[in-house]
Amino acid sequence: MSTVSHCRNHPYVEATCRCKRCNIPLCDQCKVVPPEGGIYCSEVCRAQMQAFMDRAKDLPMDVRRPRSLFRILRWVIFIVILGVVLFVLRFRFDVRNFGDLRDFVLRIIRRT
């Protein structure tokens, strides 16, 4: 079962596309296609989208710095958790090497 969308301006005509900015369904008669590409419902939407794209191009490249900081923080948290797990294994369960870890895991599996 497919849903058919209809043009915003012509409710009885099936839509063939959607506005690139506001996602409104449009028929072939209502769409605005500028030379630079894209399909818009009006010249206003086209101008707003162009203004948005121009502002996005002007953003400095160091805007991504918070993401890299988050990535570093995620690794720090991972290393801290790993250190806590190894500390507990070493001093609570006397796991000193991989052989001891294997024996520890096998004991847990045999209990269940």
Phi and psi in degrees as GROMACS dihedral restraints (atoms count N, CA, C in turn):
[ dihedral_restraints ]
;  ai    aj    ak    al  type     phi  dphi    fc
    3     4     5     6     1  -112.7    20    10
    4     5     6     7     1   143.2    20    10
    6     7     8     9     1   -93.8    20    10
    7     8     9    10     1   131.5    20    10
    9    10    11    12     1  -101.5    20    10
   10    11    12    13     1   127.6    20    10
   12    13    14    15     1   -95.3    20    10
   13    14    15    16     1   151.0    20    10
   15    16    17    18     1  -115.8    20    10
   16    17    18    19     1   155.2    20    10
   18    19    20    21     1   -59.2    20    10
   19    20    21    22     1   142.0    20    10
   21    22    23    24     1   -64.1    20    10
   22    23    24    25     1   -38.5    20    10
   24    25    26    27     1   -89.2    20    10
   25    26    27    28     1   -24.6    20    10
   27    28    29    30     1  -126.0    20    10
   28    29    30    31     1    88.7    20    10
   30    31    32    33     1   -63.2    20    10
   31    32    33    34     1   -16.9    20    10
   33    34    35    36     1   -99.5    20    10
   34    35    36    37     1     2.4    20    10
   36    37    38    39     1  -106.1    20    10
   37    38    39    40     1   132.7    20    10
   39    40    41    42     1   -69.8    20    10
   40    41    42    43     1   136.7    20    10
   42    43    44    45     1   -74.8    20    10
   43    44    45    46     1   142.4    20    10
   45    46    47    48     1  -110.7    20    10
   46    47    48    49     1   -12.1    20    10
   48    49    50    51     1  -157.6    20    10
   49    50    51    52     1   178.1    20    10
   51    52    53    54     1  -133.5    20    10
   52    53    54    55     1   152.7    20    10
   54    55    56    57     1   -65.7    20    10
   55    56    57    58     1   136.0    20    10
   57    58    59    60     1   -66.1    20    10
   58    59    60    61     1   -29.3    20    10
   60    61    62    63     1   -92.6    20    10
   61    62    63    64     1   -50.7    20    10
   63    64    65    66     1  -108.3    20    10
   64    65    66    67     1    -1.7    20    10
   66    67    68    69     1    63.9    20    10
   67    68    69    70     1    25.2    20    10
   69    70    71    72     1   -78.5    20    10
   70    71    72    73     1   134.8    20    10
   72    73    74    75     1   -69.4    20    10
   73    74    75    76     1   139.0    20    10
   75    76    77    78     1  -135.7    20    10
   76    77    78    79     1   151.0    20    10
   78    79    80    81     1   -93.0    20    10
   79    80    81    82     1   175.2    20    10
   81    82    83    84     1   -63.9    20    10
   82    83    84    85     1   -27.5    20    10
   84    85    86    87     1   -74.8    20    10
   85    86    87    88     1   -29.7    20    10
   87    88    89    90     1   -94.6    20    10
   88    89    90    91     1   -17.5    20    10
   90    91    92    93     1   -71.2    20    10
   91    92    93    94     1   146.3    20    10
   93    94    95    96     1  -111.9    20    10
   94    95    96    97     1   119.9    20    10
   96    97    98    99     1  -117.5    20    10
   97    98    99   100     1   102.2    20    10
   99   100   101   102     1   -77.5    20    10
  100   101   102   103     1   164.8    20    10
  102   103   104   105     1   -62.1    20    10
  103   104   105   106     1   -29.9    20    10
  105   106   107   108     1   -77.1    20    10
  106   107   108   109     1    -6.0    20    10
  108   109   110   111     1   106.0    20    10
  109   110   111   112     1   169.6    20    10
  111   112   113   114     1    91.0    20    10
  112   113   114   115     1   163.3    20    10
  114   115   116   117     1  -125.1    20    10
  115   116   117   118     1   131.2    20    10
  117   118   119   120     1  -130.7    20    10
  118   119   120   121     1   159.2    20    10
  120   121   122   123     1   -85.0    20    10
  121   122   123   124     1   -22.3    20    10
  123   124   125   126     1  -157.3    20    10
  124   125   126   127     1   170.1    20    10
  126   127   128   129     1   -69.4    20    10
  127   128   129   130     1   -28.9    20    10
  129   130   131   132     1   -64.4    20    10
  130   131   132   133     1   -46.1    20    10
  132   133   134   135     1   -61.6    20    10
  133   134   135   136     1   -41.0    20    10
  135   136   137   138     1   -61.9    20    10
  136   137   138   139     1   -43.8    20    10
  138   139   140   141     1   -65.8    20    10
  139   140   141   142     1   -39.9    20    10
  141   142   143   144     1   -65.6    20    10
  142   143   144   145     1   -40.6    20    10
  144   145   146   147     1   -66.5    20    10
  145   146   147   148     1   -40.2    20    10
  147   148   149   150     1   -64.6    20    10
  148   149   150   151     1   -41.3    20    10
  150   151   152   153     1   -63.2    20    10
  151   152   153   154     1   -41.1    20    10
  153   154   155   156     1   -62.1    20    10
  154   155   156   157     1   -45.7    20    10
  156   157   158   159     1   -63.5    20    10
  157   158   159   160     1   -37.8    20    10
  159   160   161   162     1   -65.5    20    10
  160   161   162   163     1   -40.9    20    10
  162   163   164   165     1   -65.6    20    10
  163   164   165   166     1   -38.1    20    10
  165   166   167   168     1   -66.0    20    10
  166   167   168   169     1   -36.1    20    10
  168   169   170   171     1   -67.7    20    10
  169   170   171   172     1   -29.9    20    10
  171   172   173   174     1   -80.6    20    10
  172   173   174   175     1    -8.0    20    10
  174   175   176   177     1   -65.8    20    10
  175   176   177   178     1   139.2    20    10
  177   178   179   180     1   -69.5    20    10
  178   179   180   181     1   154.4    20    10
  180   181   182   183     1   -71.4    20    10
  181   182   183   184     1   -19.3    20    10
  183   184   185   186     1   -81.7    20    10
  184   185   186   187     1    10.5    20    10
  186   187   188   189     1   -65.0    20    10
  187   188   189   190     1   -23.8    20    10
  189   190   191   192     1   -79.1    20    10
  190   191   192   193     1    -2.9    20    10
  192   193   194   195     1   -56.1    20    10
  193   194   195   196     1   -41.7    20    10
  195   196   197   198     1   -59.7    20    10
  196   197   198   199     1   -32.8    20    10
  198   199   200   201     1   -64.9    20    10
  199   200   201   202     1   -42.9    20    10
  201   202   203   204     1   -66.9    20    10
  202   203   204   205     1   -34.2    20    10
  204   205   206   207     1   -64.0    20    10
  205   206   207   208     1   -41.1    20    10
  207   208   209   210     1   -63.4    20    10
  208   209   210   211     1   -39.9    20    10
  210   211   212   213     1   -62.9    20    10
  211   212   213   214     1   -42.2    20    10
  213   214   215   216     1   -65.5    20    10
  214   215   216   217     1   -42.7    20    10
  216   217   218   219     1   -62.2    20    10
  217   218   219   220     1   -38.3    20    10
  219   220   221   222     1   -63.1    20    10
  220   221   222   223     1   -40.8    20    10
  222   223   224   225     1   -67.9    20    10
  223   224   225   226     1   -39.2    20    10
  225   226   227   228     1   -61.8    20    10
  226   227   228   229     1   -44.1    20    10
  228   229   230   231     1   -62.6    20    10
  229   230   231   232     1   -42.2    20    10
  231   232   233   234     1   -59.7    20    10
  232   233   234   235     1   -44.6    20    10
  234   235   236   237     1   -67.2    20    10
  235   236   237   238     1   -38.5    20    10
  237   238   239   240     1   -64.4    20    10
  238   239   240   241     1   -45.2    20    10
  240   241   242   243     1   -63.3    20    10
  241   242   243   244     1   -42.2    20    10
  243   244   245   246     1   -61.1    20    10
  244   245   246   247     1   -41.7    20    10
  246   247   248   249     1   -62.6    20    10
  247   248   249   250     1   -40.6    20    10
  249   250   251   252     1   -64.9    20    10
  250   251   252   253     1   -43.4    20    10
  252   253   254   255     1   -62.2    20    10
  253   254   255   256     1   -45.5    20    10
  255   256   257   258     1   -64.8    20    10
  256   257   258   259     1   -37.7    20    10
  258   259   260   261     1   -61.8    20    10
  259   260   261   262     1   -46.2    20    10
  261   262   263   264     1   -64.8    20    10
  262   263   264   265     1   -44.0    20    10
  264   265   266   267     1   -61.2    20    10
  265   266   267   268     1   -38.7    20    10
  267   268   269   270     1   -72.3    20    10
  268   269   270   271     1   -49.0    20    10
  270   271   272   273     1   -95.6    20    10
  271   272   273   274     1   -22.6    20    10
  273   274   275   276     1   -93.4    20    10
  274   275   276   277     1   -39.3    20    10
  276   277   278   279     1  -113.3    20    10
  277   278   279   280     1     5.0    20    10
  279   280   281   282     1    55.2    20    10
  280   281   282   283     1    44.1    20    10
  282   283   284   285     1   -93.1    20    10
  283   284   285   286     1   112.8    20    10
  285   286   287   288     1  -106.3    20    10
  286   287   288   289     1   -22.3    20    10
  288   289   290   291     1  -151.0    20    10
  289   290   291   292     1  -175.8    20    10
  291   292   293   294     1   -67.7    20    10
  292   293   294   295     1   -32.2    20    10
  294   295   296   297     1   -62.9    20    10
  295   296   297   298     1   -44.0    20    10
  297   298   299   300     1   -64.4    20    10
  298   299   300   301     1   -37.6    20    10
  300   301   302   303     1   -64.8    20    10
  301   302   303   304     1   -41.0    20    10
  303   304   305   306     1   -62.5    20    10
  304   305   306   307     1   -44.9    20    10
  306   307   308   309     1   -63.2    20    10
  307   308   309   310     1   -40.4    20    10
  309   310   311   312     1   -61.6    20    10
  310   311   312   313     1   -45.7    20    10
  312   313   314   315     1   -64.6    20    10
  313   314   315   316     1   -41.0    20    10
  315   316   317   318     1   -64.0    20    10
  316   317   318   319     1   -38.6    20    10
  318   319   320   321     1   -62.8    20    10
  319   320   321   322     1   -39.8    20    10
  321   322   323   324     1   -66.0    20    10
  322   323   324   325     1   -41.8    20    10
  324   325   326   327     1   -65.7    20    10
  325   326   327   328     1   -39.9    20    10
  327   328   329   330     1   -68.3    20    10
  328   329   330   331     1   -27.6    20    10
  330   331   332   333     1   -68.6    20    10
  331   332   333   334     1   -32.8    20    10
